Amino acid sequence: MADQTNRAVGVDIGGTGIKAGIVDLDKGELVSDRVKVATPDGAKPKDVLVAVTEVLTRLGVEDASVPLGVAFPAIVKNGRTLSAANVSDKWIGFEAEKFFEDGLGRDIHFANDADVAGVAEVRYGAAKDQPGLTILTTLGTGIGSAMLYNGVLIPNSELGHVQRASAKKDAEAYAAYSAMERHSLSWSKWAKRLQWYYSHIEFLFSPDLFVVGGGVSKHADQFLPLLELKTPIVPAVHRNNAGIIGAAALSLSS
Ligand code: BGC
């Protein structure tokens, strides 16, 4: 590889897959293949560590020569995971950053998956130079959220868990991409659920921009035009790679 000083590795741990790549931090682009393994059943810490080790080995960066950022689908405060919606309960109150640092034998930066996707879109994508409040949501196994005010991240918003009182479910159980798959919904049926969700978030926060990430954002033209909102809503420029790019971008933070 040519100049490696501006490169970092991002690992994005999700409810169904663990994805990783080497990122050029000047351009905010992947400069390696994107490698992916399935999230182990039950997503227990020791199994997830084995899977993360595997993606690093497949990328040829297991030797700590390139900085590493790891994104995880839970509240992350001071290196501890404080919630577990689509992973094992063992992560609740767990010293996750230290666990990965000890297990991988290197320093890492560890953060919430949607927050790092928000950072990627602010630095290199749809929320760049965007004034006011941007809310990025990821539609996947769950719904993740990142709130960015004038480009600054307000970490650990959990807007996938706003409650849908009439259905006694939270938003992600009703409107995540996994709900569409689980119930074999058409795009228009799913869009009705998204309409409820984004209207509710719009009413609560009056954002200036919504950015939609997650794997399904590559099909944004199938559902975003069906939504009627006052707030502009656009797909994430980095689509499903935003988590990898954002995790890598934060790898140099303490
Ligand atoms: C978790 C969030 C996460 C989101 C997307 C939710 O269930 O609570 O922390 O960002 O899923 O993975």
Residues whose N, C-alpha, C, O or C-beta is under 5 A from the ligand:
A	BS01	BGC	P73 A74 I75 A85 N86 D113 A114 G142 I143 G144 S145 G160
